[in-house]
Structures are given as C-alpha cells and as structure tokens.
Amino acid sequence: MLFNSIEFAIFLPTVCLLYFFLPYRLRTPLLLVASCVFYMAFIPAYILILFVTILIDYLAGIYLDRVKPEHKKLLLWISIVATCLVLFVFKYFYFFTHSFINVVGIFGWELTDPALKIILPIGLSFHTFQSLSYVIEVYRGHQKPERDFITYATYVMFFPQLVAGPIERPQNLIHQFHEKHNFDYQQVTSGLKQMAWGFFKKLVIADRLALYVNDVYGAPANFNGLQLTLATVFFAYQIYCDFSGYSDIALGSARILGFRMMTNFNDPYASGSIVEFWRRWHISLSTWFRDYLYIPLGGNRVGPLRHQLNLLITFTVSGLWHGANWTYIIWGALNGVYLIVGTWTQGVRDRFFGLVGLRQGTFLRGVIRISTTFILTCFAWVIFRASTVADAHYILTNFWKGWNLHAISTPQFLLRQLPVAFLAVLILELIQWLRRNPTLLSRLPNLPTVVRWPAYASAVVAILLFGVYRNNQFIYFQF
C-alpha cells in the first residue's frame, strides 16, 4: 500500500481509531494484522517469504539464549546465512548468474542465461536487515530474546517502516510494543504535521522533479550538457525528497500511535564533507553498516591501509545492498574512494584554507565545503540513477557539451513544472534553514492561532494543488 494513495488515507485513520479504542492486550495483534494488510496490498503471496525470515530469526533469538556459549557463534551464523539466502535468491541470483555467464563468455565458453528472473519482494532488504540486527543484538547480549511471536513479528512488520525503513534496532522499538500508548493530542498533531511535510516533499517536489529526470535519464543521448546537468541536480533533490518524505510520513504515522522511531535524515545537503554527508543521509542504514560490518572488520582501529580497505568494503557492500546492478556497486565503491581520498587530502586542504585566510568556521569556507560536497554527491548520483554503466559514462562525459539555454526542455515543462519545482525547493531550503536555528523554530508553536492555522491550511492546499498524483512508488521501494 502506497502512502500517497486513497487506500492509505482510509487505512491509517481506521487503524488509529481501532488502536486507541481496543483493550491494551489486543493492540499489538491489531498492528500485526494491519501490517499484513498493508504489505499484502502489493503482492499478497510474498508475505509468506517475509514470515519465513521472521520465523528463522525469532527461533534463532530464543535458542541463542539457551545454547552453550561455545555454540552461540555457530547458531548466529546459521541464522545470518539462512536469512541472507532468502535475500540472495530473490534479489541477487539472476544478477550474479548473468554476470558470471558474461565473464566466462569472454573466454569463449557459452552458457545458457537462466530464464528465471524473480520479482523482488518489496522492502525485502529493509526487513532483512532489521531481522539481522535483532539476532546480532541478542547474540551480543544487548537485547533480550523476544518470546512473544506476535510482538517480534510486529517489530519486523510494523507498517510505517516496513518497506523503506528506517531500519530500527530492537532496543529502540520492541519494548514500545509492551508499553501502553494513550491518545495524546500533542503527539497526534505533531505526527500529522510531520506527515504533511513528508507529503509535500514527495508529491510537490520529488514527483514533480521526476517528470524531468525520468525523461532525461531514460534517453540521455537525446539531451545536451545543460539538460543533463539540470536533471542530475534535480535528481539529487528528487531522491532526497522522495526518501526523506517517506521517512517523515513513516515517523509521523508511528508518532500518532505513540511510537518513537529514529530520525533517518538530517539535512544532508548542508554537509561540509562526504563523511558528514553519510552521518546525515539514511542514518539508519549508515549506522547499520557501521556497527555490523565496518567495526567488526576493524574500523579505524587498524593500520591506515587496512582502515582504507574497510571503508572501501563497507561502501561497496552498501552499494550492492541498494540493487543488483553494477551501477550501484560502482556508486558505493566511489563513495568509499571519496572517504579515502578525503583522509589523504585533509592536511593539504586545511593548509590551503589557512594560506588564503579562510579559518575554520568562516562563512566562505563553509560555502566552499558544502558546495564541493554537493558537487561530488551529484557526480555519484549520476552513476546511481543511470540505467546502465554506459549511460552513466555518457552523462559524465557530456556534462560540458551543448549549453543551449533555449533547449532546457519542452515549453510545457518550463511554463508549468519548472517554476513550481524551483519554488518548492526554495521552501524546502527555507524550512530546513529554520530548523537549523532552534531559537526561530521554537517561536513558531507560540504564534497566535489566527497565524498558525491559516499556515497549516495553506500547506494542505499547496499539497493538493501542486502535488503530482500518479500513485508513484517511492524510489527506495525497489531496494
């Protein structure tokens, strides 16, 4: 079920009303049933696959608490391999077999390409990682095994974050299903406002920018350098508003019900370095890879070369997590290279800024750092968004060719889509600037009712008037 659908507009109020009217002992079962309905709105049969991974890790958590210490690691690895095997079959089997056939074909060996190409269950990567985090935390002794199957299944399937995160740690979410949540007017209004902000980002900005981005990236050879550059910058905002918009709707929906979930985005395009960008972008996934891959590999507690290898491995695997395509793998590896080169050049950059008189904290130095980080991020987004490596190569090598102002796009897009998109992005940046100034932001709730409510109404009207309503899926659903 899409957040941006009529079905969800009926589904969420119905679930909320039932949740607060039902006795406490029936609330978690209600959330599990509601989550099943939510997920089955996509491809009903695939809920069976989800329950397989749930059952594997539920039993693993219980037996990790029972077996002898010397057997725990073996049980952990059995659980990890079994859970990841499900992900591999549905997401990577065709990619790896097809790639292998292409490689051996170079040496003259002809193998038959497998006809089987399975449809990826929606959100499989997200709830697989959430299940894995539970088992690992139980193994480490940071989380007690959840013995109530309904509670554990609801933790994995909780509908606000089921298909695109945030990837919640068990310590943060499981205990909340055992707590009694009473109706709280402040929580409800806060959740609704966050949902409205998410819908604005998704419908008004992301889906409108997608009209242009999809055309250009669908056939990049038909467009000139200015169009390719514009589409790339648009995609940077499209993917941010699409994914952070989903996260806002998810967090807002959960907050209405009384649940607190982790923040997944923190104004990433205000970052002054690639390291800072990854601390602000898709925080739940970045911290997952940090805690369960990067640190176990040794993190930065090893020699310089091993540390750089750890960074490269972590980001390459992160790219593979995003999709079974070489573009994602290269994108992930490139971000790892960014971090490695950043460590190599840190001293040189600091000396350069010192020589030109731009001390730490000066405005111009901040602008240069933020602009450079955004350009590097957009460069990487080209590879992420391109359908093939060949398309990515064409775009990256043709940015500088053909900057004809009259050929940006069709007159219809210029007249109807572009001004609205630019205005919406300006509103986005203004509100994010306000959020970075707590003094100004804290005054907003204290404004008179005659000011606040017209502002809320204007926001709703803007979404209704300027939103793009095509039941567009969220970008990260494919992962």
C-alpha positions in Angstrom: 0.0 0.0 0.0 1.4 3.3 -1.0 1.5 6.2 1.5 0.4 8.5 -1.4 -2.8 6.6 -2.1 -6.5 6.9 -1.3 -6.3 3.4 0.3 -3.8 4.7 2.9 -5.9 7.8 3.6 -8.6 5.3 4.7 -6.3 2.7 6.2 -4.4 4.9 8.7 -7.3 6.6 10.4 -9.1 3.3 10.7 -6.1 1.6 12.3 -5.6 4.6 14.7 -9.2 4.6 15.8 -9.2 0.8 16.4 -5.8 1.0 18.2 -7.0 3.6 20.8 -10.4 2.0 21.3 -9.3 -1.6 21.7 -8.1 -3.0 25.0 -4.3 -2.9 25.6 -3.8 -6.7 25.1 -5.3 -6.5 21.6 -3.4 -3.6 20.3 -0.2 -5.4 19.1 -2.2 -8.1 17.4 -4.1 -5.3 15.6 -0.9 -3.7 14.4 0.3 -7.1 13.1 -2.9 -7.7 11.2 -2.8 -4.1 9.9 0.8 -4.5 8.8 -0.1 -7.7 7.0 -2.9 -5.9 5.1 -0.6 -3.1 4.3 2.1 -5.4 2.9 -0.4 -7.7 1.0 -1.7 -4.7 -0.9 1.4 -5.1 -3.1 1.8 -8.8 -3.9 -0.1 -10.9 -1.3 1.8 -14.1 -1.8 5.1 -12.5 -0.8 4.1 -12.1 2.8 4.9 -15.8 3.1 8.6 -15.0 2.3 8.6 -12.3 4.9 7.2 -14.7 7.5 10.0 -17.2 6.7 12.7 -14.7 7.6 10.7 -13.7 10.7 10.4 -17.3 11.9 14.1 -18.0 11.3 15.3 -15.1 13.4 12.6 -15.5 16.0 13.7 -19.0 16.7 17.4 -18.0 16.5 16.9 -15.3 19.2 15.2 -17.8 21.5 17.9 -20.5 21.1 20.7 -18.1 21.4 19.5 -17.6 25.0 19.5 -21.4 25.6 22.6 -22.9 23.9 26.0 -23.1 25.5 28.3 -20.1 24.9 30.6 -22.1 22.6 27.7 -22.9 20.3 26.3 -19.3 20.1 28.5 -18.2 17.2 27.6 -21.2 15.1 23.9 -20.5 15.7 24.4 -16.8 14.8 26.0 -17.7 11.5 23.3 -20.2 10.7 20.7 -17.6 11.2 22.6 -14.9 9.2 23.2 -17.3 6.3 19.6 -18.5 6.2 18.2 -15.0 6.3 20.6 -13.7 3.7 20.0 -16.7 1.5 16.4 -15.6 1.1 17.6 -12.1 0.1 20.2 -13.6 -2.3 17.7 -15.8 -4.1 15.2 -13.1 -4.7 17.5 -10.1 -5.2 20.9 -11.3 -6.5 20.5 -14.8 -8.0 19.8 -13.6 -11.6 22.4 -10.7 -11.4 25.3 -13.0 -10.3 24.5 -15.8 -12.7 24.0 -13.4 -15.6 27.3 -11.6 -14.7 29.1 -15.0 -14.5 27.9 -16.0 -17.9 29.1 -12.7 -19.4 32.5 -13.2 -17.8 33.0 -16.7 -19.0 31.7 -15.7 -22.4 34.9 -13.5 -22.8 36.9 -16.8 -22.8 34.7 -18.4 -25.4 32.6 -20.5 -23.0 28.9 -20.4 -23.9 26.4 -20.9 -21.1 22.7 -20.6 -21.2 21.3 -17.5 -19.5 18.9 -18.5 -16.8 15.3 -17.8 -17.8 14.3 -17.4 -14.2 14.1 -13.8 -13.1 12.2 -13.5 -9.9 10.3 -10.3 -8.9 11.9 -8.8 -5.8 9.5 -8.7 -2.8 9.0 -5.1 -1.9 11.2 -3.8 1.0 13.0 -7.2 1.4 16.4 -5.6 2.0 15.0 -3.4 4.8 13.2 -6.0 6.9 16.1 -8.5 6.3 18.5 -6.0 7.9 16.0 -5.3 10.7 15.8 -9.0 11.4 19.6 -9.4 11.3 20.1 -6.5 13.7 17.8 -8.3 16.2 19.7 -11.6 16.1 23.1 -9.8 16.3 22.0 -7.7 19.3 20.7 -10.8 21.1 24.0 -12.6 20.4 25.9 -9.6 21.8 23.7 -9.5 24.9 22.3 -6.1 24.2 18.8 -7.3 23.7 16.8 -10.0 25.5 15.1 -12.5 23.2 11.5 -11.6 22.5 9.5 -14.7 23.3 6.1 -13.4 22.2 6.0 -14.2 18.5 3.3 -11.6 17.8 5.4 -8.9 19.3 8.5 -9.9 17.4 6.6 -10.3 14.1 5.1 -6.8 14.6 8.6 -5.4 15.3 9.8 -6.6 11.9 6.5 -5.8 10.0 5.4 -2.6 11.7 3.7 -1.0 8.7 5.0 2.6 8.9 8.6 1.5 8.3 8.0 -2.0 6.8 9.0 -1.3 3.2 11.6 1.5 3.3 12.8 2.0 6.9 14.1 3.5 9.0 15.8 0.2 9.9 15.0 0.1 13.7 17.2 -1.5 16.3 15.4 -3.9 18.6 16.5 -1.8 21.7 14.6 1.1 20.4 11.4 -0.4 19.1 10.5 -3.8 20.6 9.9 -2.5 24.2 7.4 0.1 22.8 5.0 -2.7 21.8 4.9 -3.7 25.5 4.0 -0.1 26.6 0.5 1.3 26.8 0.1 4.3 24.5 -2.8 6.6 25.3 -4.2 9.1 22.9 -2.1 12.2 23.1 -3.3 15.3 21.3 0.2 16.8 21.1 1.6 13.6 19.7 -1.2 13.3 17.1 -0.8 16.9 15.9 2.9 16.6 15.8 2.7 13.4 13.8 0.2 14.9 11.3 2.5 17.9 10.7 5.4 15.6 10.1 3.3 13.6 7.7 2.2 16.7 5.9 5.8 17.8 5.5 6.6 14.4 4.1 3.8 14.5 1.6 4.9 18.0 0.5 8.4 16.7 -0.2 7.2 13.6 -2.0 4.2 14.9 -4.0 5.2 18.5 -4.7 8.9 18.3 -5.1 10.1 14.7 -5.8 7.3 13.6 -8.1 7.4 16.9 -10.0 11.1 16.8 -10.5 10.8 13.1 -11.6 8.8 14.3 -14.7 12.0 15.9 -16.0 14.6 13.5 -14.5 12.9 10.4 -16.0 12.8 11.9 -19.5 16.5 12.8 -19.5 17.9 9.7 -17.8 15.6 7.5 -19.9 17.4 8.5 -23.0 20.4 10.6 -22.1 21.9 10.6 -25.6 18.9 12.8 -26.7 19.9 15.7 -24.4 22.6 18.3 -24.2 25.0 19.1 -21.3 22.8 21.7 -19.7 19.8 19.3 -19.6 22.0 16.5 -18.2 23.3 18.8 -15.5 19.9 20.1 -14.6 18.5 16.6 -14.5 21.3 15.5 -12.2 20.8 18.3 -9.7 17.0 17.7 -9.9 17.6 14.0 -9.2 19.7 14.9 -6.1 16.6 16.7 -4.7 14.2 14.2 -6.1 15.8 11.2 -4.3 16.3 13.2 -1.1 12.7 14.5 -1.0 11.3 11.1 -2.1 13.2 9.1 0.6 13.1 11.6 3.4 9.5 12.3 2.6 8.8 8.6 3.1 10.6 8.7 6.4 8.7 11.7 7.6 5.4 10.0 6.7 6.5 6.8 8.5 7.7 8.7 11.6 4.6 10.8 11.7 2.3 7.8 11.3 4.1 6.0 14.1 4.0 9.1 16.3 0.2 9.4 16.0 0.1 5.8 17.5 2.5 6.8 20.2 5.7 5.2 18.8 9.0 6.9 18.6 11.3 5.9 15.7 14.8 7.1 14.8 15.4 10.1 12.6 16.6 9.0 9.2 17.7 12.2 7.6 19.3 15.4 9.0 19.6 18.0 6.2 22.3 16.0 4.3 23.0 18.6 1.6 24.2 21.1 4.3 27.1 18.7 4.9 30.7 20.1 4.6 32.3 16.8 3.8 31.4 13.3 2.4 31.9 11.9 5.9 29.4 14.4 7.3 27.0 13.6 4.4 26.9 9.9 5.4 26.2 10.9 9.0 23.2 12.8 7.8 21.9 10.6 4.9 19.9 7.4 5.5 21.2 7.3 9.1 19.6 4.0 10.0 21.4 2.2 7.1 24.7 4.1 7.6 24.8 3.2 11.3 23.8 -0.4 10.5 26.8 -0.9 8.2 29.0 0.9 10.7 28.0 -1.3 13.6 27.6 -4.7 11.9 30.2 -4.5 9.1 32.7 -1.7 9.4 33.5 -2.0 13.1 33.7 -5.9 13.0 36.2 -5.5 10.1 38.3 -3.4 12.4 37.0 0.1 11.7 39.7 2.7 12.2 41.4 0.7 15.0 43.8 -0.8 12.5 46.6 0.4 10.3 46.0 3.1 7.6 45.9 0.6 4.7 43.5 -1.8 6.4 41.3 1.1 7.5 41.0 2.3 3.9 40.2 -1.2 2.8 37.5 -1.4 5.5 35.9 1.8 4.2 36.0 0.5 0.6 34.5 -2.8 1.5 31.7 -1.3 3.6 30.7 1.2 0.9 30.9 -1.3 -1.9 28.7 -3.7 0.0 26.3 -0.8 0.8 26.1 -0.2 -3.0 25.3 -3.8 -3.6 22.6 -3.7 -0.9 20.9 -0.9 -2.9 20.5 -3.1 -6.0 21.6 -5.9 -8.2 23.3 -3.7 -10.8 26.9 -2.7 -11.5 25.8 1.0 -11.3 25.0 0.6 -7.6 28.2 -1.3 -6.9 30.3 1.4 -8.6 28.4 4.1 -6.8 29.1 2.5 -3.4 32.8 2.0 -4.2 33.0 5.6 -5.4 31.7 6.9 -2.1 34.3 4.7 -0.3 37.0 6.3 -2.5 35.7 9.7 -1.6 36.3 9.0 2.1 39.7 7.5 1.5 40.9 10.5 -0.7 39.3 12.8 1.9 41.6 11.4 4.6 44.6 11.7 2.3 44.0 15.3 1.5 42.7 16.6 4.8 46.0 18.2 5.8 46.5 19.8 2.3 43.1 21.3 2.4 43.5 22.7 5.9 46.8 24.3 4.9 45.3 25.7 1.7 42.4 27.3 3.6 44.9 28.7 6.1 47.0 30.3 3.3 44.1 32.1 1.8 42.9 33.3 5.2 39.8 31.1 5.5 39.9 29.9 9.1 37.7 27.1 10.4 34.1 28.4 10.9 34.3 31.3 8.4 31.2 31.7 6.1 33.0 31.5 2.8 34.9 28.3 3.9 31.6 26.7 4.8 30.1 27.6 1.5 33.1 26.2 -0.4 33.0 22.9 1.6 29.2 22.5 1.3 29.3 23.3 -2.5 32.1 20.9 -3.1 30.4 18.1 -1.2 27.2 18.6 -3.1 29.0 18.5 -6.5 30.8 15.3 -5.5 27.5 13.8 -4.3 25.8 14.7 -7.6 28.6 13.2 -9.5 28.0 9.9 -7.7 24.2 10.2 -8.1 24.7 10.1 -11.9 26.0 6.5 -11.5 23.3 5.6 -9.0 20.5 6.9 -11.3 21.7 5.8 -14.7 20.1 2.6 -16.0 23.5 1.2 -17.2 27.2 1.9 -16.8 27.2 3.0 -20.4 24.6 5.6 -19.8 26.5 6.9 -16.7 29.6 7.2 -18.8 27.8 9.1 -21.5 26.3 11.6 -19.0 29.6 12.1 -17.1 31.5 12.8 -20.3 28.9 15.1 -21.8 28.1 17.4 -19.0 30.2 20.1 -20.7 28.8 19.8 -24.2 25.9 21.9 -25.5 24.8 24.5 -23.1 21.9 26.0 -25.1 19.5 27.9 -22.8 16.6 27.6 -25.2 16.9 23.7 -25.1 16.4 23.0 -21.4 13.1 21.2 -22.0 9.8 21.5 -23.6 7.9 24.8 -23.3 5.2 22.9 -21.3 7.7 21.9 -18.6 9.3 25.3 -18.5 5.9 27.0 -18.1 4.2 24.6 -15.7 6.7 22.4 -14.0 10.0 24.2 -13.6 8.7 27.3 -11.7 6.7 25.2 -9.2 9.7 22.9 -8.7 12.1 25.7 -8.1 9.7 27.4 -5.6 9.1 24.2 -3.8 12.8 23.6 -3.4 13.3 27.2 -2.1 10.5 26.5 0.5 12.3 23.2 1.4 15.6 25.0 2.0 13.9 27.8 3.9 12.2 25.4 6.3 15.5 23.4 6.7 17.3 26.7 7.5 14.7 27.4 10.2 15.2 24.0 11.6 19.0 24.8 12.0 18.0 27.8 14.0 16.3 26.5 17.1 15.6 29.9 18.5 13.4 30.8 15.5 11.9 27.4 15.3 10.9 27.4 19.0 8.8 30.5 18.4 6.6 29.0 15.7 4.3 26.9 18.1 3.8 30.0 20.2 2.4 32.1 17.3 -1.3 33.1 17.6 -3.9 30.6 16.4 -5.0 33.0 13.7 -1.5 32.8 12.2 -0.8 29.1 12.7 -4.0 27.5 11.4 -4.0 29.5 8.1 -0.4 28.4 7.7 -1.4 24.8 8.2 -4.3 25.2 5.8 -2.1 26.8 3.2 0.3 23.9 3.4 -2.5 21.4 2.8 -3.9 23.5 -0.1 -0.4 23.7 -1.6 0.0 19.9 -1.5 -3.5 19.4 -3.0 -3.0 22.0 -5.8 0.7 21.4 -6.7 1.2 17.7 -5.9 1.6 15.2 -8.7 -0.9 12.4 -8.2 0.1 9.4 -10.3 0.4 6.8 -7.5 4.2 7.0 -8.0 6.1 4.5 -5.9 8.8 5.7 -3.6 12.3 5.2 -5.1 13.6 3.1 -2.2 10.7 0.6 -2.5 12.9 -1.2 -5.2 15.6 -1.9 -2.6 
